[in-house]
Amino acid sequence: MFPEDIREAASKALEAARVAGIRIATAETCTAGLVSAALTSVPGASEIFDRGYVLYHASAKSTSLGVSEDVAQAHVAEPGDTVWLGAIDAEGRAVSFIQSIYWEFGSGLVLPGSGVLWQNRGTSFSLDENDVNHLVPGRLPFHTIQPAMALFDDGRVMPYGTMGGEGQPQTQAMVFSRYALYGQELQSAVTAPRWLLGRTWGAEHTNLRIENRFGPEVFSALEGAGHDIDIVGPFDEVMGHAGALVLHKNGSRSGVIEAAADPRGDGVAAGF
């Protein structure tokens, strides 16, 4: 169980949800985030979320939130955000997919009866009519989501991608060019050291972040060229969590599917 003050706040939030008629479609695999997101607009919920807790319904088969303390539990949420995944089936169908709700709880709204959390990409718009990106009918929001797929002349199919905000196109360019242009093995192309030029995730200014696995001569050359470099750890997740698959369709490797996962994240390459 959780601290007394959090338990009290949870009870109040659950009671407010019950009074408001908030219902959440749940299953035995329902994640805490879905319930938490639905409650972000409920009075008292911020007391819980600001402390790093998320609520879930312990009675997973229920479809409504109650107020009993024996079904209101909490755990400290692990950091998480955008995720990329790719898949290739036995018949050669390939998918490159990325999921992002934009910011921690997206819009904070759950589609009634579904448990689907609405994304919040519209936050990039401005309601100021004089702003260059003001909200008008038919205008699409700026976003960084870009699941990629490459089709090679020899028949190979390569779904690949990454999370990582504005660093996504840089990471994808590195992974693709290392594999396709320089002949690196797929896993090596993903694992190899990376860099990120830009301002991301709360950084106060734009600089060049670069993993420390590059040689010192690289750092010296970059500084000599006038770059403001920030040397980070060997596998820093600011570089994204990349992944890739390659289906071979010709030659001695025909039918072989390669897969690579990023050691910077908690993903995995798996076959079944």
KALIN-V654192 format. One record per run of one state. SS is the DSSP state (~ for helix, > for strand, _ for the rest). FROM is the first residue (numbers start at 0). LEN is the number of residues. If there is no record, write none. Layout:
{{SS FROM LEN} {SS FROM LEN}}
This chain:
{{_ 0 3} {~ 3 17} {_ 20 2} {> 22 1} {_ 23 8} {~ 31 7} {_ 38 6} {~ 44 5} {_ 49 3} {> 52 5} {_ 57 6} {> 63 1} {_ 64 7} {> 71 5} {_ 76 6} {> 82 6} {_ 88 5} {> 93 6} {_ 99 10} {> 109 1} {_ 110 6} {> 116 1} {_ 117 3} {~ 120 4} {_ 124 1} {> 125 1} {_ 126 7} {> 133 1} {_ 134 13} {> 147 4} {_ 151 5} {> 156 6} {_ 162 2} {~ 164 17} {_ 181 4} {~ 185 6} {_ 191 3} {> 194 4} {_ 198 8} {> 206 5} {_ 211 4} {~ 215 9} {_ 224 4} {> 228 4} {_ 232 4} {~ 236 3} {_ 239 2} {> 241 6} {_ 247 3} {~ 250 3} {_ 253 3} {> 256 5} {_ 261 11}}
